């Protein structure tokens, strides 16, 4: 995986980066250690890590504060790009709680991989609402289990639709509605693929 880590002086951050690198993952940052000031790499004329596919963002917080820290701009960009986010270290008063997975204790490569494989909450919810709204508007049979799970895969988004009552033509329209709802929320993903559970 390609993992974005926010800039921090926390010793734990260096340990996490070493652990992830040793497992074969590539760790990238928005701020290089030698940087002075608050400008990120992109604003200094270097490449933005997020422009070249990031699978996971990690914020290692050093103190309990409900505010964004000075060098956490990459975290905000990751949230806007619907990249899975882990917040670890001091997680009390985490300002990114609604978009993140909080990890207490050691962040292992296995845990990082599990976060990446989990559905994205915001996109999954909006896609599910679009699916259920369309089912209700067309009086098609639906169930409380109809839902969409959206995951980030290789820079794109993969949506898996769970709607066992749909036939072939219904699936085609549902796929379009789900695709539109995801694209409305994320215009930067390289691709949006829609599949149906059981296919």
Secondary structure, DSSP 8 states (H G I E B T S, - for coil): -EEEE-----HHHHHHHHHHHHTT-EEEESS-TT--SS--TGGGTS--GGGG--SEEEEEE-S--SS--TT-HHHHHHHHTT--EEEEES-TT-TTGGGEEE--S---HHHHHHHHHS--HHHHHHHHHHHHHHHHHTT----TT-EEEEEEETTEEEEEEE-TT--HHHHHHHHHHHHHHHHHH-S--S-EEEEETT-
